[in-house]
Amino acid sequence: DLLAFVRTIKLHQIEGASGYQHLKADLDERAALRSGGHVKQVLVRTMLLE
């Protein structure tokens, strides 16, 4: 579900620090919902954009 969500994001949506923060918040929220609250935070180690 997270990868499918990330694939729908356009570059202009995540440009800059605030764009990344919004993406991170969305990923954290989706992970928490899908895991029934077991996941608190998603760790993004690398991000490659084409």
Secondary structure as GFF3:
##gff-version 3
##sequence-region A 1 50
A	DSSP	alpha_helix	2	7	.	.	.	ID=ss1
A	DSSP	three_ten_helix	11	13	.	.	.	ID=ss2
A	DSSP	alpha_helix	16	34	.	.	.	ID=ss3
###
